[in-house]
Amino acid sequence: MPADFPRALVSVAALAELIASPAPPVILDVRWRVGQPALYEDYLAGHLPGARWCDLDRDLAGPPGAAGRHPLPAVAVLQRALTRWGVHDTDRVVVYDGDSGVAAARAWWVLRWVGLVDVRVLDGGYAAWLAADQPVSTDVPPAGMGTAVARPGALPVLDADEAAHWGRAGRLLDVRAPERYRGEVEPIDPVAGHIPGAVNVPTTGNVDETGRFLSPEAIRQRFARHVTAATSDGGQPLGVYCGSGVTAAHTVLALHEAGVPAVLYPGSWSEWITDPGRPIATAE
């Protein structure tokens, strides 16, 4: 793996050692399910020792609207969250969700985008932690006094025009379910289909049956033909989108682990369709 692609995933065993170390990380519980109320009650019922609650819809996204269902949060919102979580600029932050890492990947991406350097994702999430018989807690830490400063823009993003261009260039991935990509069904957004030129590589294929990420070698193999197409014109990264910019972050993380540069389109499909003048493709 290239030197500028440090691993972002952390195993249960490695995290347990970090928690027991003299300088434990800041831990954020980001359990979330699309279309459901916040899972704060699940957090209260049991979480990793010292973990603080992170609400994806409140802390990691702005209000839905013309910029999509999960647009990037306002800087002030992120600043308040970093302070409340007790994050300092030099801290290591570990995020986890229930299992497969979709919500945790969104947290990883947003925190990296806002300027934090050392952000990790617990591979396999809370389910893996429980399966390893690691301790859990019901204690809720008091609000922190973090001093980290939110500096958005540390990671690149695509806007709609750039997503259209990357689609025409064969460098855009649609990571939703195949039937949504083909426009056969659309259970969430009001319009079905995909951005012209995008190719479908569902996020669900990034993990195994336990919810853990595939190995970097397996990820590289899964995306090999798309990486080859993207790099044929001078080493360009891949663009990634989904319905609202959440599951796409999971694929950006998977590609990161494989040493493949990728750029998120945060607005994703839910933003794309807010402009009736934007073209829509269906079928393969």
Salt bridges, closest charged atoms under 4 A:
ASP29 OD2 - ARG31 NH2 2.65
ASP57 OD1 - HIS70 NE2 2.82
ASP59 OD1 - ARG58 NE 3.13
ASP59 OD1 - ARG84 NH2 2.97
ASP89 OD1 - ARG151 NH1 3.64
ASP99 OD2 - ARG33 NH2 3.08
ASP118 OD2 - ARG92 NE 2.79
ASP118 OD1 - ARG120 NE 2.81
ASP174 OD2 - ARG176 NH2 2.69
GLU184 OE2 - ARG182 NE 2.72
GLU186 OE1 - ARG176 NH1 3.53
GLU186 OE2 - ARG180 NH2 2.95
ASP189 OD1 - ARG69 NE 2.68
ASP189 OD2 - ARG180 NH2 3.50
GLU217 OE2 - ARG220 NH2 3.44
GLU257 OE1 - ARG7 NE 2.44
ASP275 OD2 - ARG278 NE 3.96
GLU284 OE2 - ARG182 NH1 3.53
